[in-house]
Amino acid sequence: MNRVKVLNLNKQYGFERNKEILCKTKGRINNEKSNVEIKYINMLNKYDVLTKLPNSMYFFEKLNLALEKNKINHKKGAVIYIDIDNCKVINDNWGYNVGDAILKLFSELLYNCIGKESDLARLNGDEFAIIVYEYNSELEIENLCRRIYRELKKPFKILNEKIQITVSMGIAIFPNNSLNADELLKFCDFAMYKSKNMGKSTYTFFSNETLDSYYREVLIKNELENAINKGELDIFYQPQINIVSNEIIGIEALLRWNSKKLGSVSPAEFIPIAEETGYIIKIGDWVIDKALEQASKWREKGYKFNNISVNISPIQMREIDFKDTLLNYCFKHNIHPNLFEIEITEGTLIDVCKERVQVLDELMNSGVNIAIDDFGTGYSSLSYLVDIPINTLKIDKTFIDNIENYKNKVLIKNIVNLSKDLKYKIITEGVETREQMKLLSELGCNIFQGFYFSKPLPCQQMEVLLKNHNNNIKRYR
């Protein structure tokens, strides 16, 4: 209110009356300012700052309202829980700014995929959720999921980079699965983890089987924690055979778990859980310790083999003292490092190579051998063969299962030629028949590992094989 207007008011109403008007005006302005601030705070409480989507608090508010409405109109609805696979890899490789950009682009992609009868929210980090308020057939839900996967086939373009992402989804239905919001999201989470265990980049509807799988996972976590102390873990050994020299040139140590409560549990089931919980560090150290101890005993008895190999988890590789741990176990058991080989998968290499490539270099310089396990099943780029120190390539069993296929033969032949040129040792895994061995031999392979020669054996049986290996191997030629 300007000075001229104040003077006019003074003349018209008198000073006291004008003072009253000014106070009311100031109060109204302050109230308006407060209302704006309150609205902004409310917005922050309900919406995600990065994506501008409803946040987890607002999501539960909307979901609870939908569940109340569902009780009245008896319609079916669904919650789709979405998690970006390997988001940490994106942040590690391109930085958090790119990671945030992907989250924004991904939220826009999801928003464009959902219909009018749906709502989208960002729950936390790389986790999103869709509420489908009404649907008639589960096919509608599946079509929505497929639409999202179709759109994700196109990579995101950020800073001249093309970045591809995949997602895993879990779906819970209301009222069928539950009419409780927290429980529905928990069921979605169970289903999403089943999707991840199935190989990621897929969706799963929650079911009683999913719940059983979850409770089994919880039981495995509880039992695995003390498996070493209970003496339930064991190591089996599988020989690697050179059919040209008729010798066992290597032995792979393979972890086995025979639980008193669960019986025999497959490594494919318990290793991912051990990695998720961090138990893999203690278990991995135990495997290295026992395998090298046994290798030392066999060498003292005069049994000949070039190396013993142990599978290494990316969780182990990230440990600061990873290199020292390996070398200390070699020293402890009087094993020269060149007798020790670590096996890492292609996925592990890509996951940790940038931060740990120097450690691999130092290990190789110390004499430790490095093998790529399951070669050919991971990433298509072969640049890591140049950038990362490697001694051995292990061709995956999936190629061997279809060895009669012309394309598989061409691939194997080229892998063999590549390995020879790069001076890598090559081992063919999963050889189960004489016919496979012959075809692989014609393609240039001569070191084999598989059931045709020997299944993984307990320690004592492996020792018998080592003792009589010449007689046991010549018959396979």
C-alpha positions as CSV (number, residue, x, y, z in Angstrom):
1,M,0.0,0.0,0.0
2,N,1.7,3.3,-1.1
3,R,2.1,6.5,0.9
4,V,-0.5,8.5,-1.1
5,K,-3.1,5.9,-0.5
6,V,-2.3,5.8,3.2
7,L,-2.8,9.6,3.5
8,N,-6.1,9.4,1.7
9,L,-7.2,6.7,4.1
10,N,-6.2,8.8,7.1
11,K,-8.3,11.7,5.8
12,Q,-11.3,9.5,5.0
13,Y,-11.3,7.2,8.1
14,G,-8.9,8.7,10.6
15,F,-5.5,7.4,11.8
16,E,-6.8,4.6,14.1
17,R,-9.1,3.2,11.5
18,N,-6.3,3.2,8.9
19,K,-4.0,1.4,11.3
20,E,-6.6,-1.3,11.6
21,I,-6.9,-1.7,7.8
22,L,-3.0,-1.9,7.4
23,C,-2.8,-4.6,10.0
24,K,-5.5,-6.7,8.3
25,T,-3.8,-6.2,4.9
26,K,-0.4,-7.3,6.3
27,G,-2.0,-10.3,8.1
28,R,-3.7,-11.4,4.8
29,I,-0.4,-11.2,3.0
30,N,1.3,-13.2,5.7
31,N,-1.5,-15.7,5.6
32,E,-1.2,-16.1,1.9
33,K,2.6,-16.6,2.2
34,S,2.0,-19.2,4.9
35,N,-0.5,-21.0,2.7
36,V,2.0,-21.1,-0.2
37,E,4.6,-22.5,2.2
38,I,2.2,-25.1,3.6
39,K,1.2,-26.2,0.0
40,Y,4.9,-26.5,-0.9
41,I,5.7,-28.5,2.2
42,N,2.7,-30.7,1.5
43,M,3.9,-31.2,-2.0
44,L,7.4,-32.3,-0.8
45,N,5.7,-34.7,1.6
46,K,3.7,-36.3,-1.1
47,Y,5.9,-36.1,-4.2
48,D,9.3,-37.2,-5.2
49,V,11.6,-34.3,-5.9
50,L,13.5,-35.9,-8.8
51,T,10.7,-37.5,-10.9
52,K,7.8,-35.4,-9.6
53,L,5.9,-38.7,-9.1
54,P,3.9,-39.5,-5.9
55,N,6.3,-40.8,-3.3
56,S,5.8,-43.9,-1.1
57,M,3.7,-42.0,1.5
58,Y,1.3,-40.8,-1.1
59,F,1.3,-44.2,-2.8
60,F,0.1,-45.9,0.3
61,E,-2.5,-43.2,0.8
62,K,-3.8,-43.8,-2.7
63,L,-3.6,-47.6,-2.3
64,N,-5.5,-47.6,1.0
65,L,-8.3,-45.5,-0.6
66,A,-8.4,-47.9,-3.5
67,L,-8.7,-50.9,-1.1
68,E,-11.6,-49.2,0.8
69,K,-13.4,-48.5,-2.5
70,N,-12.7,-52.1,-3.6
71,K,-14.7,-53.4,-0.6
72,I,-17.7,-51.4,-1.9
73,N,-17.6,-52.0,-5.6
74,H,-16.1,-55.5,-5.6
75,K,-13.8,-54.8,-8.5
76,K,-10.4,-56.3,-8.9
77,G,-7.2,-54.2,-8.9
78,A,-3.4,-54.8,-8.9
79,V,-0.1,-53.5,-7.7
80,I,2.9,-53.8,-10.0
81,Y,6.2,-53.4,-8.2
82,I,9.1,-52.5,-10.5
83,D,12.8,-52.7,-9.7
84,I,15.6,-51.6,-12.1
85,D,18.1,-54.4,-12.5
86,N,21.8,-53.6,-11.8
87,C,21.2,-49.9,-11.1
88,K,24.4,-49.8,-9.1
89,V,26.4,-50.8,-12.1
90,I,25.0,-47.8,-14.0
91,N,25.9,-45.4,-11.1
92,D,29.4,-46.9,-10.8
93,N,30.1,-46.8,-14.6
94,W,28.5,-43.4,-15.5
95,G,28.0,-41.6,-12.2
96,Y,25.0,-40.5,-10.2
97,N,24.0,-37.7,-12.5
98,V,23.5,-40.1,-15.3
99,G,21.8,-42.5,-12.9
100,D,19.3,-39.7,-11.9
101,A,18.7,-38.9,-15.6
102,I,17.8,-42.5,-16.3
103,L,15.4,-42.5,-13.3
104,K,13.7,-39.4,-14.7
105,L,13.5,-40.9,-18.3
106,F,12.3,-44.2,-16.9
107,S,9.6,-42.6,-14.9
108,E,8.4,-40.8,-18.1
109,L,8.4,-44.1,-20.0
110,L,6.3,-45.7,-17.3
111,Y,3.9,-42.8,-17.1
112,N,3.3,-43.0,-20.9
113,C,2.6,-46.7,-20.6
114,I,-0.1,-46.7,-17.9
115,G,-3.7,-46.0,-18.6
116,K,-6.3,-43.7,-17.0
117,E,-7.3,-46.4,-14.5
118,S,-3.7,-46.5,-13.1
119,D,-1.4,-44.4,-10.9
120,L,2.4,-44.4,-10.8
121,A,4.7,-43.7,-7.9
122,R,8.4,-43.8,-7.1
123,L,8.8,-45.7,-3.8
124,N,12.5,-45.5,-3.2
125,G,15.8,-45.3,-5.2
126,D,15.2,-47.4,-8.3
127,E,11.9,-48.9,-7.1
128,F,8.6,-47.9,-8.7
129,A,5.0,-49.0,-8.3
130,I,1.8,-48.9,-10.4
131,I,-1.7,-49.1,-9.0
132,V,-4.2,-50.5,-11.5
133,Y,-7.5,-49.5,-9.9
134,E,-9.7,-51.8,-12.0
135,Y,-9.3,-54.5,-14.5
136,N,-11.4,-57.3,-16.0
137,S,-8.7,-59.9,-17.0
138,E,-5.1,-60.6,-15.9
139,L,-4.3,-60.3,-19.6
140,E,-4.7,-56.6,-19.2
141,I,-2.0,-56.5,-16.5
142,E,0.3,-58.7,-18.6
143,N,-0.2,-56.5,-21.7
144,L,0.8,-53.5,-19.6
145,C,4.0,-55.3,-18.4
146,R,4.8,-56.3,-22.0
147,R,4.3,-52.7,-23.2
148,I,6.9,-51.5,-20.7
149,Y,9.3,-54.2,-21.8
150,R,8.8,-53.3,-25.5
151,E,9.6,-49.6,-24.7
152,L,12.7,-50.6,-22.7
153,K,14.1,-52.3,-25.8
154,K,15.0,-48.8,-27.0
155,P,18.1,-47.6,-25.1
156,F,18.1,-44.2,-23.3
157,K,20.3,-41.6,-24.9
158,I,22.2,-39.5,-22.3
159,L,25.3,-37.4,-22.9
160,N,25.9,-39.1,-26.3
161,E,25.7,-42.5,-24.5
162,K,23.2,-45.2,-25.3
163,I,22.3,-47.0,-22.0
164,Q,20.1,-50.0,-21.9
165,I,18.3,-51.0,-18.8
166,T,16.2,-54.0,-17.7
167,V,13.6,-54.3,-15.0
168,S,12.1,-57.1,-12.8
169,M,8.4,-56.9,-11.8
170,G,6.3,-58.4,-9.1
171,I,2.5,-58.3,-9.2
172,A,-0.1,-58.7,-6.4
173,I,-3.9,-58.7,-6.9
174,F,-6.5,-57.2,-4.6
175,P,-8.7,-58.4,-3.1
176,N,-7.5,-62.0,-4.1
177,N,-4.1,-61.8,-2.5
178,S,-4.9,-59.2,0.3
179,L,-6.8,-56.1,1.2
180,N,-3.9,-54.8,3.3
181,A,-1.6,-52.3,1.6
182,D,1.6,-53.3,3.5
183,E,0.9,-57.0,2.8
184,L,0.2,-56.4,-0.9
185,L,3.5,-54.6,-1.3
186,K,5.3,-57.3,0.6
187,F,3.7,-59.9,-1.7
188,C,4.8,-57.8,-4.7
189,D,8.4,-57.8,-3.4
190,F,8.3,-61.7,-3.1
191,A,7.1,-62.0,-6.7
192,M,9.7,-59.4,-7.9
193,Y,12.6,-61.4,-6.3
194,K,11.3,-64.5,-8.0
195,S,11.5,-62.6,-11.3
196,K,15.2,-61.8,-10.5
197,N,15.9,-65.4,-9.6
198,M,14.4,-66.5,-12.9
199,G,17.0,-64.4,-14.7
200,K,15.6,-60.8,-14.4
201,S,13.8,-58.8,-17.1
202,T,10.5,-60.6,-16.5
203,Y,7.3,-60.3,-14.4
204,T,5.8,-62.7,-11.9
205,F,2.4,-62.8,-10.3
206,F,2.3,-63.5,-6.6
207,S,1.1,-67.0,-5.6
208,N,1.3,-69.4,-2.7
209,E,4.2,-71.0,-4.4
210,T,6.0,-67.6,-4.4
211,L,5.3,-67.3,-0.6
212,D,6.7,-70.9,-0.1
213,S,9.8,-69.9,-2.0
214,Y,10.2,-66.8,0.2
215,Y,9.9,-68.8,3.4
216,R,12.4,-71.3,2.1
217,E,14.8,-68.4,1.3
218,V,14.4,-67.1,4.9
219,L,15.1,-70.6,6.2
220,I,18.2,-70.9,4.0
221,K,19.5,-67.5,5.3
222,N,19.0,-68.7,8.9
223,E,20.7,-72.0,8.4
224,L,23.5,-70.8,6.1
225,E,24.8,-68.4,8.8
226,N,26.1,-71.2,10.9
227,A,26.6,-73.9,8.2
228,I,30.4,-73.8,8.7
229,N,30.3,-74.1,12.5
230,K,27.9,-77.0,12.1
231,G,30.2,-78.8,9.7
232,E,27.6,-78.9,7.0
233,L,29.7,-77.5,4.2
234,D,31.9,-79.8,2.0
235,I,34.1,-79.5,-1.0
236,F,33.8,-81.8,-4.0
237,Y,36.5,-81.9,-6.7
238,Q,36.2,-82.3,-10.5
239,P,39.2,-83.1,-12.7
240,Q,40.2,-81.3,-15.8
241,I,41.6,-83.7,-18.4
242,N,44.1,-83.2,-21.1
243,I,43.2,-86.0,-23.6
244,V,46.4,-85.4,-25.6
245,S,48.8,-86.1,-22.7
246,N,46.3,-88.3,-20.7
247,E,46.8,-86.2,-17.6
248,I,44.7,-84.6,-15.0
249,I,46.1,-81.0,-15.4
250,G,43.6,-79.2,-13.1
251,I,41.1,-79.7,-10.3
252,E,38.1,-77.5,-9.7
253,A,36.9,-77.2,-6.1
254,L,33.1,-77.1,-5.9
255,L,31.2,-76.1,-2.8
256,R,28.4,-78.4,-1.5
257,W,26.0,-77.9,1.4
258,N,24.1,-80.8,3.1
259,S,21.9,-79.1,5.7
260,K,20.6,-81.0,8.7
261,K,17.3,-79.2,8.3
262,L,17.0,-78.7,4.6
263,G,18.9,-81.7,3.2
264,S,21.1,-81.1,0.1
265,V,20.8,-77.5,-1.1
266,S,22.0,-76.6,-4.6
267,P,24.7,-74.0,-4.9
268,A,22.5,-72.3,-7.5
269,E,20.0,-71.7,-4.7
270,F,22.2,-70.9,-1.7
271,I,25.1,-69.0,-3.4
272,P,23.0,-65.9,-4.4
273,I,21.6,-65.8,-0.9
274,A,25.1,-66.0,0.6
275,E,26.1,-63.1,-1.6
276,E,23.0,-61.0,-0.7
277,T,23.6,-61.5,3.0
278,G,27.3,-61.1,2.9
279,Y,27.9,-64.7,4.3
280,I,29.8,-65.4,1.0
281,I,32.9,-63.7,2.5
282,K,33.3,-66.1,5.4
283,I,32.2,-69.1,3.2
284,G,34.5,-68.1,0.3
285,D,37.5,-67.8,2.7
286,W,36.6,-71.2,4.1
287,V,36.6,-72.8,0.6
288,I,39.9,-71.3,-0.4
289,D,41.5,-72.4,2.9
290,K,40.2,-76.0,2.6
291,A,40.9,-76.4,-1.1
292,L,44.5,-75.2,-0.8
293,E,45.0,-77.3,2.3
294,Q,43.9,-80.3,0.4
295,A,46.0,-79.4,-2.7
296,S,49.0,-79.2,-0.4
297,K,48.4,-82.6,1.0
298,W,48.0,-84.1,-2.5
299,R,51.2,-82.5,-3.7
300,E,53.1,-83.8,-0.7
301,K,51.9,-87.3,-1.6
302,G,53.4,-86.8,-5.1
303,Y,50.1,-86.5,-7.1
304,K,50.6,-84.4,-10.2
305,F,48.3,-81.6,-11.4
306,N,49.0,-78.1,-12.6
307,N,46.5,-76.1,-10.5
308,I,43.5,-76.2,-8.3
309,S,40.8,-73.7,-9.1
310,V,38.2,-72.0,-6.9
311,N,35.2,-69.9,-7.9
312,I,35.2,-66.3,-6.6
313,S,32.2,-64.1,-6.0
314,P,32.2,-60.4,-6.9
315,I,31.4,-59.7,-3.3
316,Q,34.8,-61.3,-2.3
317,M,36.6,-59.3,-5.0
318,R,35.3,-56.0,-3.6
319,E,37.0,-56.7,-0.3
320,I,39.9,-54.3,0.4
321,D,42.2,-57.2,1.5
322,F,41.1,-59.6,-1.3
323,K,44.5,-60.0,-2.8
324,D,46.3,-60.4,0.5
325,T,43.7,-63.0,1.6
326,L,44.4,-65.2,-1.4
327,L,48.2,-64.9,-1.1
328,N,48.1,-65.5,2.7
329,Y,46.3,-68.8,2.2
330,C,48.8,-69.8,-0.4
331,F,51.6,-69.0,2.1
332,K,49.8,-70.7,5.0
333,H,49.6,-74.0,3.0
334,N,53.0,-73.7,1.3
335,I,51.3,-73.6,-2.1
336,H,53.0,-71.6,-4.8
337,P,50.6,-69.0,-6.3
338,N,51.0,-70.4,-9.8
339,L,49.3,-73.6,-8.5
340,F,46.2,-71.6,-7.6
341,E,43.6,-70.5,-10.1
342,I,40.6,-68.3,-9.4
343,E,37.5,-68.6,-11.6
344,I,35.3,-65.5,-12.2
345,T,32.3,-65.1,-14.4
346,E,32.0,-62.6,-17.2
347,G,29.3,-60.8,-15.2
348,T,31.7,-60.5,-12.3
349,L,34.4,-59.1,-14.5
350,I,32.1,-56.4,-15.9
351,D,30.6,-55.7,-12.5
352,V,33.9,-55.1,-10.7
353,C,36.7,-54.8,-13.2
354,K,37.0,-51.0,-13.3
355,E,37.5,-50.8,-9.6
356,R,39.6,-54.0,-9.1
357,V,41.5,-54.5,-12.4
358,Q,44.7,-53.4,-10.7
359,V,44.2,-56.1,-8.0
360,L,43.8,-58.7,-10.8
361,D,47.0,-57.4,-12.3
362,E,48.8,-57.7,-9.0
363,L,47.5,-61.2,-8.5
364,M,48.7,-62.4,-11.9
365,N,52.1,-60.8,-11.3
366,S,52.2,-62.8,-8.0
367,G,51.6,-66.0,-10.0
368,V,47.9,-66.6,-9.4
369,N,46.0,-67.8,-12.5
370,I,42.8,-66.2,-13.6
371,A,40.1,-68.0,-15.5
372,I,36.8,-66.7,-17.0
373,D,34.1,-69.2,-16.1
374,D,31.0,-69.7,-18.3
375,F,32.7,-67.9,-21.2
376,G,30.3,-66.8,-23.9
377,T,27.2,-66.5,-21.8
378,G,27.7,-63.0,-20.4
379,Y,28.4,-59.7,-22.2
380,S,28.9,-59.4,-25.9
381,S,31.8,-57.0,-25.7
382,L,35.2,-58.7,-25.9
383,S,37.2,-55.6,-24.9
384,Y,37.8,-57.0,-21.4
385,L,40.0,-59.7,-23.0
386,V,42.4,-56.9,-23.8
387,D,42.0,-54.8,-20.6
388,I,41.9,-57.5,-18.0
389,P,44.6,-60.1,-17.1
390,I,43.4,-63.6,-18.0
391,N,45.1,-67.0,-18.3
392,T,42.1,-69.3,-19.1
393,L,38.8,-69.3,-20.9
394,K,36.2,-71.9,-19.9
395,I,33.6,-72.5,-22.7
396,D,30.2,-72.8,-21.1
397,K,28.1,-76.0,-21.1
398,T,25.3,-74.4,-23.1
399,F,27.5,-74.5,-26.2
400,I,28.4,-78.1,-25.7
401,D,24.8,-79.2,-25.2
402,N,24.2,-78.2,-28.8
403,I,27.6,-79.0,-30.3
404,E,26.1,-80.5,-33.4
405,N,24.5,-77.2,-34.3
406,Y,26.6,-75.5,-37.1
407,K,26.6,-72.1,-35.5
408,N,27.8,-73.5,-32.2
409,K,30.6,-75.3,-34.0
410,V,31.7,-72.1,-35.7
411,L,31.6,-70.2,-32.4
412,I,33.6,-72.8,-30.5
413,K,36.2,-73.0,-33.3
414,N,36.6,-69.2,-33.3
415,I,36.9,-69.1,-29.5
416,V,39.6,-71.8,-29.7
417,N,41.5,-69.8,-32.4
418,L,41.2,-66.6,-30.4
419,S,42.5,-68.3,-27.3
420,K,45.5,-69.7,-29.2
421,D,46.3,-66.3,-30.6
422,L,46.0,-64.6,-27.2
423,K,47.9,-67.5,-25.6
424,Y,45.1,-68.5,-23.3
425,K,44.5,-72.0,-22.0
426,I,41.0,-73.2,-23.0
427,I,38.8,-75.6,-21.0
428,T,35.6,-77.1,-22.3
429,E,33.0,-77.6,-19.5
430,G,30.0,-79.9,-19.4
431,V,31.3,-82.7,-21.7
432,E,28.9,-85.6,-21.1
433,T,29.3,-88.0,-24.1
434,R,32.1,-89.5,-26.3
435,E,30.5,-87.9,-29.4
436,Q,30.8,-84.4,-27.8
437,M,34.4,-85.1,-26.9
438,K,35.3,-86.2,-30.5
439,L,33.6,-83.2,-32.1
440,L,35.3,-80.8,-29.7
441,S,38.6,-82.4,-30.3
442,E,38.2,-81.9,-34.0
443,L,37.5,-78.2,-33.3
444,G,40.8,-77.9,-31.5
445,C,39.8,-78.5,-27.9
446,N,41.9,-80.8,-25.8
447,I,41.2,-80.0,-22.1
448,F,37.9,-81.2,-20.9
449,Q,35.8,-81.1,-17.7
450,G,32.5,-83.0,-17.4
451,F,30.5,-86.1,-16.4
452,Y,31.9,-88.1,-19.3
453,F,35.3,-88.1,-17.5
454,S,34.1,-87.7,-13.9
455,K,31.4,-86.1,-11.9
456,P,32.4,-83.9,-8.9
457,L,33.9,-86.3,-6.3
458,P,34.3,-86.2,-2.5
459,C,37.9,-85.7,-1.3
460,Q,38.7,-89.4,-0.8
461,Q,37.4,-90.5,-4.2
462,M,39.3,-87.7,-5.9
463,E,42.4,-88.9,-4.3
464,V,41.8,-92.4,-5.7
465,L,41.4,-90.9,-9.1
466,L,44.6,-89.0,-8.8
467,K,46.4,-92.1,-7.7
468,N,45.3,-94.1,-10.7
469,H,44.7,-91.3,-13.2
470,N,46.5,-92.9,-16.1
471,N,44.5,-96.0,-16.1
472,N,41.3,-94.1,-15.6
473,I,41.8,-91.6,-18.5
474,K,43.3,-93.6,-21.3
475,R,40.1,-95.5,-21.8
476,Y,38.3,-92.2,-22.8
477,R,40.4,-91.6,-25.9
